[in-house]
Amino acid sequence: MKCKQIYIEFSRLSEYLKSFSLLLARLAVAYGFYEPAMMKWGDIASVSGWFASMGIPFPTLNAYMAASTEIVGVILLTLGLLTRFISLPLIIVMIVAIVTVHLPNGFSAGDNGYEIPLYYMLFLLIFVSHGAGKFSLDRLFFGEKS
């Protein structure tokens, strides 16, 4: 019985870390999208050509869509604004990245596998299900249950 009470108290105290951990996770994921977004915007023609070489339809349109989604994602995740909403298109970007680039290389990040995009996707699913937390503009604008 004592172990159960200790665990319940530990769980209760751990709740205080929820919003702080969501903040850190949002910032880490936003930072992870920053460099790829800037690389795409830095040479969108090359990205379009790369997309075309992989057989992605409408490569120029998709290059702009991916780059736009990523940079908007960086901004919104950093601010904690529309977090649940922006996480969905970012998940789609990760699915496309996994299927078109990483899947043939297996799981390992060291082999350019799908490990890292999968982790980003899992974090984004956490944002969809838990929101941005207390330290966010979502909380300020939309209330506690945002």
C-alpha positions in Angstrom: 0.0 0.0 0.0 2.8 2.4 0.8 4.3 1.9 -2.7 1.0 2.8 -4.3 0.8 6.0 -2.3 4.3 7.0 -3.1 3.6 6.4 -6.8 0.4 8.4 -6.7 2.2 11.3 -5.0 5.0 11.1 -7.5 2.5 11.1 -10.4 0.7 14.2 -8.9 4.0 16.1 -8.5 5.1 15.1 -12.0 2.1 16.9 -13.5 3.9 20.2 -12.7 6.5 19.3 -15.3 3.9 18.8 -18.1 3.8 22.3 -19.5 7.5 22.8 -19.1 8.3 19.6 -21.0 5.8 20.5 -23.7 7.6 23.9 -24.0 11.0 22.2 -24.3 9.7 19.7 -26.8 8.0 22.4 -28.9 11.2 24.4 -29.0 13.3 21.3 -29.9 11.0 20.3 -32.7 10.8 23.8 -34.0 14.6 24.0 -34.1 14.7 20.7 -35.9 12.5 22.1 -38.7 14.4 25.4 -38.9 17.4 24.3 -40.8 15.6 22.2 -43.4 13.1 25.0 -43.9 15.8 27.6 -44.5 17.7 25.2 -46.8 14.6 24.7 -48.9 13.9 28.5 -49.1 17.6 29.1 -49.9 17.4 27.2 -53.1 13.8 26.2 -53.9 14.7 25.4 -57.5 17.1 22.7 -56.4 14.5 21.3 -54.0 12.0 21.2 -56.8 14.4 19.4 -59.0 15.2 16.9 -56.2 11.4 16.3 -55.7 11.0 15.8 -59.4 13.9 13.2 -59.4 12.0 11.3 -56.7 8.8 11.3 -58.8 6.9 13.6 -56.5 4.0 15.1 -58.5 4.0 18.9 -59.0 7.5 19.2 -57.6 7.7 23.0 -57.6 4.3 23.4 -55.8 5.2 20.7 -53.4 8.6 22.3 -52.7 6.9 25.5 -51.8 4.3 23.8 -49.7 6.9 21.8 -47.8 9.1 24.9 -47.2 6.1 27.0 -46.2 4.7 24.4 -43.9 8.1 24.0 -42.2 8.8 27.7 -41.7 5.3 28.4 -40.5 5.7 25.4 -38.2 8.9 26.8 -36.8 7.2 30.1 -35.9 3.9 28.6 -34.6 5.6 25.9 -32.5 8.0 28.4 -31.0 5.2 30.6 -30.0 2.9 27.8 -29.0 0.2 29.3 -31.3 -2.2 27.0 -33.2 0.0 24.1 -32.0 -2.5 21.3 -32.6 -3.4 22.7 -36.0 0.1 23.1 -37.4 1.2 19.7 -36.1 -1.1 18.0 -38.6 0.5 19.3 -41.8 4.0 18.9 -40.2 3.1 15.2 -39.6 2.2 14.9 -43.3 5.6 16.4 -44.2 7.2 13.8 -42.0 5.2 11.0 -43.6 6.3 12.1 -47.1 9.9 12.4 -46.0 9.8 8.9 -44.5 8.2 7.4 -47.6 10.2 9.2 -50.2 13.7 9.6 -48.6 14.3 7.6 -45.4 12.4 4.4 -45.6 14.7 2.6 -48.0 17.6 3.3 -45.6 16.0 1.4 -42.7 15.5 2.7 -39.2 18.9 4.0 -38.1 19.5 7.8 -38.2 23.2 7.1 -38.9 22.2 5.5 -42.2 19.7 8.4 -43.0 16.9 6.1 -42.0 13.5 7.1 -40.8 14.4 7.2 -37.0 14.5 11.0 -36.7 11.4 11.9 -38.8 9.5 9.2 -36.8 10.5 10.8 -33.5 9.4 14.2 -34.9 6.1 12.7 -35.9 5.6 11.2 -32.4 6.3 14.5 -30.8 3.9 16.2 -33.2 1.2 13.6 -32.2 1.8 14.5 -28.6 1.2 18.2 -29.5 -2.0 17.2 -31.3 -3.2 15.2 -28.2 -1.9 17.4 -25.4 -1.7 20.9 -26.9 1.0 23.4 -26.3 0.8 23.6 -22.5 0.6 26.6 -20.2 3.6 28.3 -21.6 2.0 29.2 -25.0 0.0 31.7 -26.8 -2.6 29.0 -27.3 -3.3 29.1 -23.6 -3.4 32.9 -23.6 -5.8 33.2 -26.5 -7.9 30.0 -26.3 -7.8 29.1 -22.6 -6.7 26.2 -20.5 -8.1 23.4 -22.7 -6.4 24.6 -25.9 
